[in-house]
């Protein structure tokens, strides 16, 4: 359990999140964790804490602070890239539903928790918003839309102009981006919680992403929520309350009513046309013998044998009922299983859900033969006082939503992607913000 910090950013204008291809007419929907780390590092430099920050993160053996990627939110619904092991749903009922689950890139945390609990999804409750690729409540729009903003480049010498467009994201009112910050332990939280909040406040005023000189990428004052991880993302399942069972009182032996001799009807008194059902007492007073109705001499032997057999059966049934009545009655209560009896952790390696980009470190024991993951090629250009515009070295990083199996939580590393001969290192953060997933047996 690590200290955590949820940050909500409510944009005041368009945002430019450049895609991996670098195309000007396209935009990405995720502000990736490596870009967020670079922005916070630039803010730390302006706040005078650059060397301490790099020593605690990129240059350390284990980062004191790591960031998740920025995902959209609408009102009180936070979206994430779901675990690839459970999304999209593949059950027959889900495949036959009218919702195209596969088209959703972002799903609410509520849906992730529902699927990890093994519960079905209600296709009448959700719909996919095409422009934002978000699974939203039915009848509600998505949190943002993409747009093209036009501008003109002017040649100050000749006066010639050239019109061009740039893609951006426009957020609806009440919507924005949210991310989560994970601290290594309590001392790291005490040391870096306030500087990280100050860096986010500075970036909200100066801007995130591209086209900041045009006023893009700005946001209102960030909203911070502190707590513990992973409970802030996947709350621990509460065990259901066991029903109160009241054991019934032990059954009392039933005493057969005493039937006097006068109550037995004679056989010849049965009216013609009605079935004759002889009645035999189940218990007799002490000292009295069984009374047999009178019969004719022709069938006297057969009737006497039938009567004796019926009397024996009645006596045996009476003895069995008496034994059952004397034995204590035990009723085993039916109790619902507790959550910890259903969700168990697989011995050895455990599944970890990535909410950030990830570059494995030397000490990470990831079983690459298992899990479900994908990689992204990350490049870009250097932005530094020592020189801007040069291409960074391109590396492959494990994408958000991937599920990795490892004995311990993966940590990740920060690779130096500076061009050859550059004045200083340029770090691309691949620290893992991983959430352990429950294994359902």
N, C-alpha and C positions, 0 to 999 in steps of 0.2 A: 504494500500500500504506500503510494507516494503522494505528497501534496500536489494539488493541481489547481489550475486557474483557467476558467472559461472567459474568453474575451469576445464581446459582441461589437461589431462595427456597423453602424448605420450610415451608408453613403449619403452624401449631400449632392452628388452629381455623378456623371458617368465614370466608369472604371475601365482601364485598358489592361487586360491580362493577356500578354502575348502568347500565342500558341508555339508549340515546338518547331513548327515549320518556319516561323517568323513572318508569315504572310500578313500584310497590312489589312486585308479585307476579312480577316478571320480573328476570332478571339477565343480564349480558353475560358471554361467555366470554373476552374479550380485555381486559386492562388496557392501554388505548391509550397510545401514547407521549406524547401531550400531557398526559394525567393523570399519568403518571410524572414528566414534567418539572416539573409543578406541585408534586408531592409532594417531589421533590428540592430545588426552590427553597425550599419552606417549611422543609425541614431545613437548608439553607444559611443561612437567616435565623436559625435557632436556634443555628447554629454560628458566627455572626458574619462570614460571608463573602458576604452577600447582594449588596452593590454590586459587588464584584469578579466575582461569578458572573453577574449580569445584564450587565455590561459585556463579558464574554467570550462570552456566548451570545445573549440576546435583543436586545441593543442593538448588537451587532457586525455588520459586513458579512458575515462568515462565522463560523458558530458553532465555538467551540473544542471543544465536546463536544455530541454528539447521542445520543439514546436510541432504541432500537427498542422496539416494543411487547412486552408480556409474554405469552408463549405457554406452554401447558402442557408438561410433560414427565413421563415415567414411567420411573423407574430411569435407564438410560443412553440412553433414546430422547428426543430433543428434537423437538417438533412445531413446525411453522410453517404459515402460510398460503401455499400453493404459488403459483408464478407462474401468472397467468391465461392465459398463452399456451400452457402445456403441460398444464393441469389444467382439467377432467377429461380423461382420455385419450379420444381419438376414433377410435382404430384399430378395425377390425372385430373383431379378437380380443379387445380390451378391452371393447367394447360387448357382446359375446356372453358375457363372463365372468359368473360367479355373484355377484361382488362389485359392489355399487352404488357405483362410484367417485364418482359425482356427489354422493352424500350426505355425503361426508367434507369437512368444513371445514378440518381440520388434518391434515397428513400428516407422517410422519417426514422428517428431512433426508435419510436414506438413499434414500427414494423419489424425492425431488427430484433428487438426484444421478444416480440410475438413469435417470430420464426424460430429463434433459439430455444424458446419454450416448447416448441413442437405443436403450436396451435395453428389452425387454418386461417387464411386471410379471407376477409369478406369482400368480394368483388363489387358489391353495391356501395361500399364505403369509400373506395379509392378510385382514382383515375390518373392517367399519365398526361402531364402538361408537355406538349411537344416542343415548344420553343426553348424551355428551360431543362427538359429531360428530368423533371422531378415528379415523383409520385405524390400527388396532393390529395387532400380530401375531396370527394366528389362535389363538383359544382364550384370549386374555388380556383382562381387563377394561380399561375406560378409566381415565384418571387421576383423574376427579372425577365427582361427581353434583350435581345441583341439589336444593335442599330448601327448605321453608318453615319458618321459625322464628316461633312465636307469642309474643306478649307482650300486656300489657294496660296501657292508659293510665288513670291514676287521677286524678280531680279531687280535690285536697286540701281543697277547700271543702265540696263536697257529698258526697264519697265515692263518686261514680259512677265506673264503670269502662267502658272500651270495649276490646274485644279486637280485635287486628289482627295481620296476618302480614307478614313481610318475606322475600323470596327471597334465597338465598345459595348459595355453592358450597362443597361439602365434599370435601376431597381425600383420596385413599387414602394409606396409609402408603408412603413412598418416592416420592411424587409432589409436584408443585408447579408453580411458574411460573419461567420463565427469560427473560432478556433480554440484549441485547448493547449495549455502550456503545462508541461510536466517537470517537476523539480526532483532531483535525485533523492533528497532526504530533507529533514527538517532544517539543518544548518544551511543547505543550499537555498531553501525557500526563504529563510530569514535574511540571507545575504542578497538575493537577486529578485525577490518579489517586487519591491518598490522600484528598482531600476528598470525592470521589464515593463511595469505599468507606465513609468515616465517615458520610455521609448515608444510605447503605443500611443500615448497622448501626443507626442511630438510628430509621429507619423500620421496621425489623424489630421493634423493641421497641415503638414507638408505634402502628404499624398503617398499612396502605394501604387506600384506598377508603373506603366508607361504613360507618356503624355502628361507628366506632372507639371510641366511648364505652362500647360493650358488650363491648369486647375483641376485636372482629373485625379481620381484616386483619393479624394478627401472624404472625411467622415465626421460625424458628430463625436462628442466626447465618448470614448469607449466605455462600455459597461463590463465590470469585472465581477465574477462570482467565484469564490474560493471553495475548495472542498478536497476530497481525496479521490485518487484514481485506484482502481477502475470503476468505483461505485458511481462516479459522475456520468459515466457513459453507459455501463451495464450494471444497474443496481442489483445487489444480491437478492436472489429469490427468497421471499418470505415463506417459511413453512406454513402450510395451511393448519388452521386450528383443528385439533383432534376433537371429534364429536364426543359429547358426554354420553356415555353408555350406562344405562341403568339396568342392572341384572334383574331379571324377573325372580320373584320369590319361588322357592322350591315347590314343585307340584305336590299337592296333598293327595294321598291315596283315596281313590274313590270307593266309597262303601256302597255296595249294591243294596238296593232296597229289599227288605224282607217281604216276600209275597206269601200271604196265608194260603192255606190249602183250599179255602172256600173260593178264592179268587180264580182258581184254575177252571176254565170251562170244560165240560165234558166233551169228548170227541163227537158224540152223536148229536150235540146241540148245534153244530155248525149248519147254517142254512144251505139248502141245495143251490148249486150254481156259484158259490164262493169258494175260494181256495182255502184249504184247511192248513194253517200254519201253527203247528204245536208250539206252545210256549213252555220254556223250561226255566225254572228259577236258577239264578246265578249264585244264590246263597240260601241256605236252609237253616232254620233254627236248630240248636243243638238237640241231638236225640231223635230227630225226625229223618225219615228216609225219602228218597226220590219217589214221587207219585207218577205212575205211568197211566195214561188214559186207557180205558177198556177198548179192546180190539176183538175182531172176530177170530175164530179158531183157524181159519184158512191162512191168514197172513200174520198170525201171532208171532211166529219165530222171526220172520223178516223184520216186522215192526219193532220187536223187542231189541234186535241187534242194532237197528238204526237209532233207537232211543238211547241205548247204552253208548254208542259212538258219539252221538251229539252231546250227551252228558259229559263224556271224557273231554271232548273239545272245549266245552264251556268251562270245565274246571281248569284245563291247561291255560286257556286265555286269561282266566281270572288270576292264576298264579303268575303269569308273565306280567300282567298289569300291576300286580302287587310288587314284583321285583323292580320294575321301572319306577314305580312311585317311591320306593324306599331309596333308590340310588339318587344322589344329588344331581340336579340338572345343571349342566355347565353350558352357557351360551357364549360362544366366541364372538366378541364384538368385531364388526367390520370397520377398520380405521383407515382413512386415506393416508397414503404414504407421504412422508415428509419430503421436502424439496431435496435435501441432501441425500435421500435414498434414491432419487431419480437421476440427478445430475452428479456425475462423478468425473474425476479427472483421470485421464488415461495414464497408466504408469509409464515412466520414461519421458519421452518428448510430449510437449503440449502444444496445442494450436494457439497461435497469436495472430490477431487481426490488426493490420497496419492502418493507421490513420495519417501516415506521413510517407514521404519518399524514404527509401532505405538503401544504404550502401553497407554491406556487411563488413564488420571489423574482424581482425584476426582471431579474437577470442570468442566470436559468435559460433555456437554449435548448431547451425541450421541444417536440418535434414532436407536437402534439396530434392530428394526422391519422392517426398510426400508433399502434401499441401496443394494449394492452388494459387498461382501467382502469375503476374505479368510484369514486363519491364518497359521502361521508357528511356529514350535517348535524350539526355539533357545537355544543352549547349548554351549559346548566348554570347554576349559581348561584355567586356570588362568595363566597369564604371568606377573610376578611381582618379584621385588627384594626380597620381603618377602616370596616368595615361588611360584614355577611354577609347572605346571603339574596337579594340582588338578582340579577336575571337578566343573564347575559352576552349579548353580541351573538352571534347565531348565524351561523356561516360554514360554507362547504362545503370539505371536505378530501378529498384523494385517499386511498383506503383502502389497507390492507396487502394485499399480494399483487398489486397493480397492476404492470404492466410499461410503462415509459415509454421513449421513444426520445429521446436527447439526445446532442449532440456531446461534452459533458463531463458528469461526474457531477452530478446536480441537488443543490443545497444546501438550498433551502427558506428559510423565514423564520418569524418569530414575530409574529403579528398581535395588535394591541391590541383586546381584546374587552370592555374595561371599559364599564359603562353611562355614558351621557352625564352629565358633571358629577361623575364619581367622583373620589375623593381622589388616586388614583395609577393608573398603567397596570396592566392585567391582561393578561398575555401568554398566548396559546395557541400553543404551540410546534408548528410544522409543519416542523421540520428533517428532511431526508431521510436516512434510513439506507438507502442503495441498494447493491445487490450487482450488479455487471456480469454479464450472462449471456453465455455463449458462443453464437456463431452457427454452426450446423452447416450446411455446404455440401453 
